[in-house]
Amino acid sequence: MFKHHLELHKLDSVGWLRAAVLGANDGIVSTSSLILGVAASHATHQSIMVAGVAGLVAGAMSMATGEYVSVQSQADTERAALEKERTELRENPVGEQHELAGIYVARGLDASLAKRVAINLMAHDALGAHAKDELGITEAMSAKPLQAAFASALSFGVGAALPLLVVVLVPHQHLSVFTVATSLVFLAFLGGLAAKAGGADVKKGVMRVAFWSALSMAAAAAVGALFGTVV
């Protein structure tokens, strides 16, 4: 008996991991930058906390809304393409069979084998075969708007909660320093995790995330210091 050979590739996990890391990165960078900007304006500790919580809620809702609209648009496009394919299969099944066989020939099968494969697959599930091999739509990869929106909001909220925790635990006079330090540590960890999971250079991933995040926080702090209350 042949044993099933299962290969695990890093690409299998890159999609969901990239989305989760992106959401968490956005949460950390935007919230820590907001905290630093408000802190640099000489606001009270409570005002900083309120601004941070508002940023978390607004950011999570914005991420969810943007992701939902984007993925729903993709889902509508997929639905329209499948409906068109369903009509073509009904009106011209022979032509659709030739089209599917042509796809397999382009992938390396000889014409006779490609024709047999196309006939067998269409006999089993014609729309499914064309959806996968002609349109590139599969059940695993199909757009799921609500799931995407929830995942984006959750990952952003988790990331944003980290600098907020610093605001809760750290005294006001040390808030800016601790916010910058802890945020960069969190971001470096996420950047390294994403790079390692994707098989990329961990050092480059960490430095890239840390550099742009530090630049964002510095810009926010500069705005706060420039337009804040002078004491």
C-alpha positions as CSV (number, residue, x, y, z in Angstrom):
1,M,0.0,0.0,0.0
2,F,1.3,3.4,-0.9
3,K,1.6,5.9,1.9
4,H,0.2,9.4,1.2
5,H,3.0,11.9,0.8
6,L,2.1,15.2,2.3
7,E,4.4,18.1,1.7
8,L,4.3,21.2,3.9
9,H,5.4,24.4,2.3
10,K,5.8,27.8,3.9
11,L,3.5,29.2,1.2
12,D,0.6,27.3,2.8
13,S,0.6,29.6,5.8
14,V,1.9,32.9,4.3
15,G,-1.6,34.2,3.4
16,W,-3.3,34.1,6.7
17,L,-0.1,34.9,8.6
18,R,0.6,37.9,6.4
19,A,-2.9,39.3,7.0
20,A,-2.7,38.7,10.8
21,V,0.7,40.3,11.1
22,L,-0.3,43.2,8.9
23,G,-3.4,43.9,11.1
24,A,-1.4,43.6,14.3
25,N,1.4,45.9,12.9
26,D,-1.2,48.5,12.0
27,G,-2.7,48.3,15.4
28,I,0.7,48.8,17.2
29,V,2.1,51.5,14.9
30,S,-1.1,53.6,14.6
31,T,-1.9,53.4,18.3
32,S,1.6,53.9,19.6
33,S,2.0,56.8,17.2
34,L,-1.2,58.3,18.4
35,I,-0.2,57.9,22.0
36,L,3.2,59.5,21.4
37,G,1.6,62.4,19.4
38,V,-0.9,63.2,22.2
39,A,1.8,62.7,24.9
40,A,4.1,65.1,23.1
41,S,1.4,67.7,23.2
42,H,1.6,67.7,27.0
43,A,-1.8,66.1,27.4
44,T,-2.8,64.4,30.7
45,H,-2.4,60.7,31.2
46,Q,-6.2,60.2,31.1
47,S,-6.5,62.1,27.8
48,I,-3.8,59.9,26.3
49,M,-5.7,56.8,27.4
50,V,-8.9,58.1,26.0
51,A,-7.2,58.9,22.7
52,G,-5.6,55.5,22.6
53,V,-8.9,53.6,23.2
54,A,-10.6,55.8,20.6
55,G,-7.9,55.0,18.2
56,L,-8.2,51.3,18.9
57,V,-12.0,51.3,18.3
58,A,-11.8,53.5,15.2
59,G,-8.9,51.6,13.7
60,A,-10.5,48.2,14.3
61,M,-13.8,49.4,12.7
62,S,-12.0,51.0,9.8
63,M,-10.0,47.8,9.2
64,A,-13.1,45.7,9.4
65,T,-15.1,48.0,7.1
66,G,-12.3,48.3,4.5
67,E,-11.7,44.5,4.5
68,Y,-15.4,43.7,4.2
69,V,-15.9,46.1,1.3
70,S,-12.8,44.9,-0.5
71,V,-13.5,41.2,0.0
72,Q,-17.2,41.6,-0.8
73,S,-16.3,43.2,-4.0
74,Q,-14.1,40.2,-4.8
75,A,-16.9,37.9,-3.9
76,D,-19.3,39.7,-6.2
77,T,-16.8,39.5,-9.0
78,E,-16.4,35.8,-8.4
79,R,-20.1,35.2,-8.3
80,A,-20.6,37.1,-11.6
81,A,-17.8,35.1,-13.2
82,L,-19.3,31.8,-12.0
83,E,-22.7,32.8,-13.3
84,K,-21.2,33.6,-16.7
85,E,-19.4,30.3,-16.7
86,R,-22.6,28.4,-15.8
87,T,-24.4,30.0,-18.8
88,E,-21.6,29.2,-21.1
89,L,-21.6,25.5,-20.0
90,R,-25.3,25.3,-20.6
91,E,-25.2,27.0,-24.0
92,N,-21.9,25.6,-25.4
93,P,-20.7,22.5,-23.4
94,V,-18.5,21.2,-26.2
95,G,-16.7,24.5,-26.6
96,E,-16.1,24.7,-22.9
97,Q,-14.7,21.1,-22.9
98,H,-12.3,22.1,-25.6
99,E,-11.4,25.2,-23.6
100,L,-10.6,23.1,-20.5
101,A,-8.6,20.6,-22.5
102,G,-6.6,23.5,-24.0
103,I,-5.7,24.7,-20.5
104,Y,-4.3,21.2,-19.7
105,V,-2.4,21.1,-22.9
106,A,-0.8,24.4,-22.0
107,R,0.2,22.9,-18.7
108,G,2.1,20.0,-20.4
109,L,-0.4,17.2,-21.1
110,D,-0.7,15.8,-24.5
111,A,-3.9,16.5,-26.4
112,S,-5.5,13.1,-26.1
113,L,-4.9,12.9,-22.3
114,A,-6.0,16.5,-21.8
115,K,-9.2,15.7,-23.6
116,R,-9.9,12.7,-21.5
117,V,-9.2,14.6,-18.3
118,A,-11.5,17.4,-19.4
119,I,-14.3,15.0,-20.2
120,N,-14.0,13.2,-16.9
121,L,-13.8,16.3,-14.8
122,M,-16.7,17.9,-16.5
123,A,-18.8,14.8,-16.1
124,H,-18.0,14.9,-12.3
125,D,-18.4,18.7,-11.8
126,A,-18.3,20.9,-14.8
127,L,-18.6,24.2,-13.1
128,G,-16.1,23.2,-10.4
129,A,-13.5,22.2,-12.9
130,H,-13.8,25.5,-14.8
131,A,-14.0,27.5,-11.7
132,K,-10.7,26.0,-10.5
133,D,-8.7,25.6,-13.7
134,E,-10.1,28.5,-15.8
135,L,-11.0,31.1,-13.3
136,G,-8.7,30.2,-10.4
137,I,-11.6,30.0,-7.9
138,T,-11.5,27.3,-5.2
139,E,-13.5,26.8,-2.1
140,A,-10.5,27.3,0.1
141,M,-9.5,30.6,-1.6
142,S,-12.9,32.0,-2.3
143,A,-13.7,35.4,-0.8
144,K,-15.3,35.4,2.7
145,P,-16.2,39.0,3.6
146,L,-17.4,38.6,7.2
147,Q,-14.5,36.3,8.1
148,A,-12.0,38.7,6.6
149,A,-13.6,41.7,8.4
150,F,-13.6,39.9,11.7
151,A,-10.0,38.7,11.4
152,S,-8.8,42.2,10.4
153,A,-10.5,43.9,13.3
154,L,-9.3,41.3,15.8
155,S,-5.7,41.4,14.7
156,F,-5.7,45.2,14.7
157,G,-7.3,45.3,18.2
158,V,-4.8,42.8,19.6
159,G,-1.9,44.9,18.2
160,A,-3.4,48.2,19.5
161,A,-4.0,46.8,22.9
162,L,-0.2,46.4,23.5
163,P,0.7,50.1,23.6
164,L,-2.5,50.8,25.5
165,L,-1.3,48.3,28.1
166,V,1.9,50.4,28.5
167,V,-0.2,53.5,29.1
168,V,-2.1,51.7,31.9
169,L,1.1,50.3,33.6
170,V,3.8,53.0,33.1
171,P,4.0,56.3,35.0
172,H,3.3,59.4,33.0
173,Q,6.8,60.7,33.0
174,H,8.2,57.6,31.5
175,L,5.3,56.9,29.1
176,S,6.9,58.0,25.8
177,V,10.2,56.1,26.3
178,F,8.4,52.9,27.3
179,T,5.9,53.2,24.4
180,V,8.6,53.5,21.8
181,A,10.7,50.7,23.3
182,T,8.0,48.2,23.8
183,S,6.3,49.0,20.5
184,L,9.5,48.4,18.6
185,V,10.1,45.2,20.4
186,F,6.6,44.0,19.6
187,L,7.0,45.1,16.0
188,A,10.4,43.5,15.6
189,F,9.0,40.2,16.9
190,L,6.1,40.3,14.5
191,G,8.4,41.2,11.6
192,G,10.8,38.4,12.4
193,L,7.9,35.9,12.9
194,A,6.4,36.7,9.5
195,A,9.8,36.6,7.8
196,K,10.7,33.2,9.4
197,A,7.3,31.7,8.5
198,G,7.7,32.8,4.9
199,G,11.2,31.6,4.6
200,A,12.6,35.1,4.2
201,D,15.6,36.8,5.9
202,V,14.6,37.4,9.5
203,K,17.1,40.2,10.1
204,K,15.9,42.1,7.1
205,G,12.3,41.6,8.1
206,V,13.0,42.9,11.6
207,M,15.0,45.9,10.4
208,R,12.4,46.9,7.8
209,V,9.5,46.8,10.2
210,A,11.4,48.6,13.0
211,F,12.7,51.4,10.7
212,W,9.4,52.4,9.2
213,S,7.6,52.0,12.5
214,A,10.1,54.3,14.3
215,L,9.8,56.8,11.5
216,S,6.0,56.8,11.9
217,M,6.2,57.3,15.7
218,A,8.8,60.0,15.3
219,A,6.6,61.9,12.9
220,A,3.6,61.7,15.2
221,A,5.6,62.9,18.2
222,A,6.9,65.8,16.1
223,V,3.3,66.8,15.2
224,G,2.3,66.6,18.8
225,A,5.2,68.7,20.0
226,L,4.7,71.3,17.3
227,F,1.0,71.9,17.8
228,G,0.6,70.9,21.4
229,T,0.1,73.0,24.5
230,V,3.2,74.7,25.8
231,V,3.7,74.2,29.5
